[in-house]
Amino acid sequence: MPLSVIKIYNSDAAANIALGVLRTNGIPAVLNNEITSGVFGIQLAPFDGIRLLVNDQDRDIALRLLDHPDEKIEE
């Protein structure tokens, strides 16, 4: 299934919070460079950012969840 980049973060913490929000709401998501930053123990985000990806079909609802976290979202 094709993936879409929906946000790019400069902070591991912010990226992981967003990832948790999506997963808690049943939306599968991944961070594209969490492995490299963890393996090398350095922050790579200022250079290329940490990309948050979701399935194309979940893109719109994922963006709404992240942009309006207090809003109840109906599918």
SVG drawing of the C-alpha trace seen along z (x, -y; Angstrom):
<svg xmlns="http://www.w3.org/2000/svg" viewBox="-18 -22 44 24">
<polyline fill="none" stroke="black" stroke-width="0.4" points="0.0,0.0 1.4,-3.4 2.5,-5.7 2.3,-9.5 4.5,-11.8 2.1,-13.9 4.5,-15.9 8.2,-16.5 9.5,-17.1 12.8,-18.5 12.5,-16.8 12.4,-13.1 10.0,-13.8 7.5,-15.7 7.6,-13.0 7.0,-10.2 4.1,-12.1 2.4,-12.5 3.1,-8.8 1.5,-7.9 -1.6,-10.0 -2.2,-8.3 -1.6,-4.8 -3.8,-5.4 -6.6,-6.4 -6.1,-3.2 -4.1,-4.7 -1.0,-2.8 2.0,-5.1 5.8,-5.0 8.7,-7.4 11.2,-7.0 14.5,-7.6 13.9,-6.5 16.2,-3.6 19.2,-5.6 18.9,-8.3 18.7,-5.5 21.6,-3.5 24.0,-6.3 22.9,-8.1 22.8,-11.5 20.1,-13.9 19.7,-13.8 16.5,-15.8 18.0,-19.3 19.5,-18.0 16.6,-16.1 13.8,-16.0 11.9,-13.0 9.1,-12.1 5.8,-10.8 4.2,-8.5 0.7,-6.9 -1.2,-4.9 -2.5,-7.1 -6.1,-6.1 -5.6,-7.4 -3.9,-10.7 -6.8,-13.1 -8.0,-11.8 -4.4,-11.6 -3.9,-15.2 -7.2,-16.2 -6.2,-14.3 -2.8,-16.0 -4.1,-19.5 -7.2,-19.4 -6.4,-17.0 -9.4,-18.1 -12.0,-17.7 -14.0,-14.4 -13.4,-13.0 -16.0,-10.8 -15.0,-8.6"/>
</svg>
